[in-house]
Amino acid sequence: MPYEKRTKDQLAKRVAQDIFDGAYVNLGIGMPTTVANHIPAGREVILHSENGILGMGPAPAEGDEDYDLINAGKQPVTLLAGGAYFHHADSFAMMRGGHLDICVLGAFQVSATGDLANWSTGEPGAIPAVGGAMDLAIGAKETWVMMDLLTKKGESKVVERCTYPLTGIGCVKKIYTEVCTLACTPQGLKLVDMVDGLSHAELERLVGLPIAA
């Protein structure tokens, strides 16, 4: 049976659905930043950026960008009422001190038990770019990954064991992709949901690992 993948916006909306009211959340560079545009109405979520912002809003409308107000990925953002700017060091103190409820990060690889590799592929000439990823992955109360399930070569980014340099060990709790949501447990992968039309057997074939229903 054919199945349709989630669009980037549908994936961002799926992640946003799981963020609880009152949560302090860091959205990583790249795909995770789009989650800010899909926070459900009436739900207060306090968004943090590692360069020193608390209380970010959605992306600004075209023409309203202020490049003095950017996130860690250098993208223009908005600031909600009560939001604040502060020193980079204070921002990292928040990250390292366990003050963030959730961080949503991209990844090159995630292992079935929640190991994270998202800062380097280890290839010659690759520019190391760990940024605050290690601090976030270990400092946040929950680390979620938002990514495409497969590489451009068609290989699963969810693996039995990461082959890229690790960012954190056993830190990822959930993986959100365009075809499924998975939980990482000490016993391996557990299915949370998948798109209509995709069978459990086909998902296991794509990932190449057993997935508990």
Residue, then its C-alpha position, 0 to 999 in steps of 0.5 A: m500500500p502506498y504511503e505519503k511522507r510528512t512534509k517539513d511543516q507536518l513534521a514540525k507540527r508533529v513535534a510541536q504537538d508533544i511539547f507540553d504547556g509551560a515547557y522551556v525548549n531549545l530548538g536546534i539549528g536547521m529543521p528543528t527551528t521550524v517547530a516554532n511556527h507550529i506551537p498549538a494556539g493557547r499553549e505557552v512554550i518558552l523558546h530558548s536559543e543558545n546565543g542568548i534569547l528566551g521567549m522567541g516567537p515564530a519567524p518574522a513575516e517577509g520584510d519584517e526581519d531584524y538581523d539584530l534579532i537572530n537565533a543560533g543559526k543566524q536566522p531572524v526571529t521574533l521576540l514575544a512579550g516578556g522575552a529577553y536577551f542575555h549573555h552567552a555564558d548565562s545561556f550556557a548556564m541554563m543549558r548545563g544547569g538542567h533548566l531546559d525541559i526539552c531540546v530538539l536537535g538534528a542528527f547524522q545518526v541516532s542509535a536504537t538506545g539513544d546515542l546521538a551523533n550530530w556534530s561531525t561525520g568524521e570525513p577528511g576536510a569536514i568542519p567540526a561544528v559541535g556548538g552547544a550540542m553536547d551541552l544541550a543533549i546532556g543538559a536538557k531533561e529530554t532530548w528529541v531528534m528531528m530528522d529525515l529517516l534516510t540519508k541521500k544514499g538511502e541508508s537509515k540514520v537510525v542505527e544499531r550503533c553510531t559510526y560517527p563521533l558521538t555527541g551524547i550517550g543514551c540521551v535521545k528519548k524520541i526520534y521524529t521523522e517524515v514517516c514515523t515517530l520512534a522512542c529510544t529505550p535501553q531495550g531498543l526502538k519502540l514505535v510511537d506512530m507512523v504515517d498511514g499506508l506504511s506497514h510495520a514490516e516495511l518500516e523495519r526494512l527501511v530502518g534495518l532494526p527491530i521496532a517494538a510495536 
